[in-house]
């Protein structure tokens, strides 16, 4: 609070976003992802777990990392676990964060003008990626997210402070610098407002620095790699701004002025700027289709295309989020930002793709934990289980203990799940003793109730579950557990069970090869 107890613009914005039904979940996911990536002690599994909580985000991220943009990594990526291993923590974080924000902004972009503001920020991010190639920048995805988020304060103000944003726009139209105008009206510049929001989302310091706008007539020579990042971000945003607002007949002059402004900081010519803009427009066509961003009839994109010499700009048509035209699929409901949305799922396709991911991983050098994460993730996504986890034999205590998993409340549940290996006449010991796969459709059924152990009833409220023991040399070294919340909702076809068993057997093979 300020000294007179009047909330600052930042406090008002944070409060307005918190009151928005859609925002707390979004903010929490972004914060969690950033916190995991920023911590050296966190595992790839925790990042995977955070992303898998959002079904729509998972699908879009996997489709995006399989575009030509990421083709240099070779082969198809079918699981978030593998994406983290191949692309790295920070790249997955940057892509996921951009997708989360775009999803939110897209839902808010009723007016054409605001849709173009969103597309402008997205385009700036893609142009920044192009300008990063061959320069002293460690991660092109970082340049994308910094350029895209540089206008975060303006975008959020347009949503939550509409009247003030109109007042700022009026001052800017009269010739006042937009940063000065926003500071006059809000008491803080748009850019600083956005950086403070990013800070509240646990954005690392280098990304906050990369987002910062450069002031003054001339851009100074970069001192280090972070300066290179910040300069590239600003160059991309300024290039997109002049392409969207400068008459075509003044193009050469505008580019010359931009090049002169950055002359001391970066060697770049008009041809390179045009090329970066051209590739950015191509990339936005690819990504917009995947992300369901409506680019058709966008005044901004038409203007930029014309300005860049393309008289017939391509228009993208949003496609179904599942991308499974012609496939008979199981209709489920996913909870996304407190709203129900129909999502078509083809379990067998997801399970099959995951099997291929694991197969490709096993023929190269691999980390055992990464493979086990891929196996569980594939089962979890394919069957849309409520929860899935792996029990592992603990020889020291002669018990089975839950080690890792995915799903609702999993971190709270894991420490509670353990049981002695000494035989008891319950379903868990029967599965381990005989090496048989077991499906319990209703834990309360008269013929089953007595076979459900007390430790399970005390810890878990699921009404049906599946057990897939992991056997090596006829000895159970673990068991895969998956559940559904309500009784008789675990409908597994023979084909799906076969695919689940294949994944379990791949886990067995991975363990054997590492012994």
Protein Blocks (a to p, Z undefined) as FASTA:
>chain_A
ZZkopacfklmmmmmmmmpmklmmmmmmmmmmmmmmmpmkbcfklmmmmmmmpmklmmmm
mmmmmmmklmmngpaafbfklmmmmnopklmmmmmmmmmmmmmmmmmmmblklmmmmmmm
mmmmmmmmmmmgopacfblklmmmmmmmmmmmmmmmmmmmmmlmmmmmmmmmnopafklm
mmmmnopafklmmmmmmmmnopafklmmmmpccedjbdcddfbfklmmmmmmmmmmmmmm
mmmmgcfklmmmmmmmmmmmmmmmoccdfklmmmmmmmmmmmmmmmmmmnopafehplkl
mmmmmmnopabdcddddddfklpghiacddddddeehiacdddddfklmmmmmmmmmmmm
mmmccdfklmmmmmmmmmmmmnopabdcdddddfklopacdfbdcdehklmmmmmnccdf
bdcddfklmmmmnopacddfblkbmklmmmpcfklmmmpccfbdcdddddeehiafbdcd
dddfbghklccdfklmmmmmmmmmmmmmmmmmmZZ
